[in-house]
């Protein structure tokens, strides 16, 4: 019986020879537009942190306070394990609260609410 995986090693060799092999890079420092890679500051074009909020001191402090008050997890779906008044308040303040929920409409509606 022929080995259906025999193509993998030659394919990987080709990828390595072409210098196309990708590996995970370790970055240092706080998330943001500039991170440290191999001891050098570099612009991070690969981030999803479009608004630069991941390293914002105000949000970090708010996250610490919320974690101390509410813990680190909801522990399950709201239907099964309940929800907190905090969730209801966020829904009330959201401009999309009376519209059908989709992932994108929730995110678009919550973002301006968080900015207030």
C-alpha positions in Angstrom: 0.0 0.0 0.0 1.4 3.4 -0.9 2.0 6.0 1.8 -0.5 8.8 1.3 1.8 11.1 3.3 5.0 10.7 1.3 4.6 14.2 -0.3 4.9 16.0 3.1 8.7 15.8 3.6 9.6 16.9 0.0 7.0 19.7 0.3 8.5 20.9 3.6 12.0 20.8 2.2 10.8 23.0 -0.7 9.2 25.5 1.7 12.5 25.6 3.8 14.7 26.1 0.7 12.5 28.9 -0.5 12.7 30.5 3.0 8.9 30.4 3.2 8.7 28.4 6.4 6.9 30.4 9.1 7.5 30.1 12.8 6.1 31.9 15.8 8.0 35.0 16.9 8.3 36.1 20.5 7.5 39.7 21.0 8.1 41.8 24.1 6.6 44.8 25.7 3.0 46.1 26.0 0.7 45.5 23.0 0.6 48.5 20.7 1.7 49.9 17.3 5.3 49.3 18.2 6.6 46.1 19.9 10.0 44.6 20.5 11.2 41.8 18.3 14.7 40.3 18.8 15.6 43.3 21.0 14.6 45.8 18.3 11.5 48.1 18.2 9.4 47.2 15.2 6.0 48.5 13.9 3.4 45.8 14.4 1.4 45.5 11.2 0.0 42.2 12.2 -2.1 43.3 15.2 -5.9 43.4 15.4 -5.6 46.2 18.0 -6.7 48.8 15.4 -7.7 51.3 18.1 -4.6 50.9 20.2 -6.6 49.9 23.2 -4.9 46.7 24.3 -2.2 48.6 26.2 -4.3 51.6 27.3 -3.7 52.2 31.0 -7.3 53.2 31.6 -8.6 49.9 30.2 -6.0 47.9 32.0 -7.0 49.4 35.3 -10.7 49.0 34.5 -10.1 45.3 33.6 -8.2 44.8 36.9 -11.1 46.4 38.9 -13.7 44.3 37.0 -11.8 41.1 37.5 -11.5 41.8 41.2 -15.2 42.5 41.5 -16.7 39.9 39.1 -14.0 37.3 38.7 -12.5 36.0 35.4 -15.4 34.2 33.8 -19.1 34.1 33.4 -18.7 30.4 34.1 -21.3 29.4 31.4 -24.0 30.5 29.2 -26.4 33.1 30.6 -29.4 30.8 29.9 -28.0 28.1 32.2 -25.9 29.9 34.8 -27.6 33.3 34.8 -26.3 36.7 34.1 -25.2 39.8 36.0 -26.9 43.1 36.2 -23.8 44.5 34.5 -24.8 42.6 31.4 -28.3 44.0 31.4 -27.0 47.5 31.9 -24.6 47.2 28.9 -27.5 45.9 26.8 -29.7 48.8 27.9 -27.0 51.3 27.0 -26.3 49.7 23.6 -27.9 51.4 20.6 -28.5 47.9 19.2 -30.3 46.5 22.2 -33.7 46.4 20.6 -32.4 44.9 17.3 -31.8 41.2 16.5 -28.4 40.2 17.8 -25.6 39.3 15.5 -21.9 39.2 16.4 -21.1 42.2 14.2 -24.1 44.3 15.3 -23.3 43.6 19.0 -19.7 44.6 18.5 -20.6 47.7 16.6 -23.2 48.7 19.1 -21.1 48.0 22.2 -17.9 49.8 21.0 -19.5 53.3 21.1 -21.1 52.5 24.4 -17.7 51.6 25.9 -16.2 54.9 24.6 -18.7 57.0 26.7 
